Amino acid sequence: MLKQEYFYYFEEGGWNSEYATSVKQARKQAQERWAHLDITPRLDSFKPFKGNEEEYKSLMNLFH
């Protein structure tokens, strides 16, 4: 199964993304990735890049 990019928001504000084969795996990876920093991914906010390109593009514009 191919990995795809899922983007998500944090309870504390901000966003990031994970590459995973499913949204369930992306949620698990994100929780593990940020646990040591006490940053909480909003589990209801995970979206695949595919089909949500405009929202992702808006988020990326925050870096420019």
JOSUL-V22087 format. One record per residue. RES is the residue in one small letter. OMEGA is omega in radians with two decimals (NA if undefined). NEAR is the number of other C-alpha atoms within 8 Angstrom. Layout:
res=RES omega=OMEGA near=NEAR
res=RES omega=OMEGA near=NEAR
This chain:
res=m omega=-3.10 near=3
res=l omega=3.07 near=5
res=k omega=3.02 near=8
res=q omega=-3.10 near=10
res=e omega=3.04 near=10
res=y omega=3.06 near=14
res=f omega=-3.03 near=14
res=y omega=3.14 near=13
res=y omega=3.08 near=12
res=f omega=3.07 near=11
res=e omega=-3.07 near=8
res=e omega=-3.08 near=6
res=g omega=-3.13 near=6
res=g omega=-3.10 near=6
res=w omega=3.07 near=8
res=n omega=3.12 near=7
res=s omega=3.10 near=8
res=e omega=2.98 near=10
res=y omega=-3.09 near=9
res=a omega=3.13 near=12
res=t omega=3.12 near=10
res=s omega=3.10 near=8
res=v omega=3.11 near=11
res=k omega=3.12 near=6
res=q omega=3.13 near=9
res=a omega=3.11 near=14
res=r omega=-3.13 near=11
res=k omega=3.13 near=8
res=q omega=-3.11 near=9
res=a omega=3.12 near=10
res=q omega=3.12 near=10
res=e omega=-3.09 near=8
res=r omega=-3.01 near=7
res=w omega=-3.07 near=11
res=a omega=-3.08 near=9
res=h omega=3.14 near=7
res=l omega=-3.10 near=5
res=d omega=3.03 near=6
res=i omega=-3.02 near=10
res=t omega=3.04 near=10
res=p omega=3.04 near=12
res=r omega=-3.03 near=10
res=l omega=3.13 near=7
res=d omega=-3.05 near=4
res=s omega=-3.07 near=8
res=f omega=3.14 near=13
res=k omega=3.05 near=9
res=p omega=3.07 near=11
res=f omega=-3.11 near=11
res=k omega=-3.11 near=5
res=g omega=-3.14 near=5
res=n omega=-3.04 near=9
res=e omega=-3.10 near=8
res=e omega=3.11 near=6
res=e omega=3.12 near=7
res=y omega=3.13 near=10
res=k omega=3.09 near=8
res=s omega=3.10 near=8
res=l omega=3.14 near=8
res=m omega=3.11 near=8
res=n omega=3.09 near=7
res=l omega=-3.13 near=6
res=f omega=-3.06 near=5
res=h omega=NA near=4
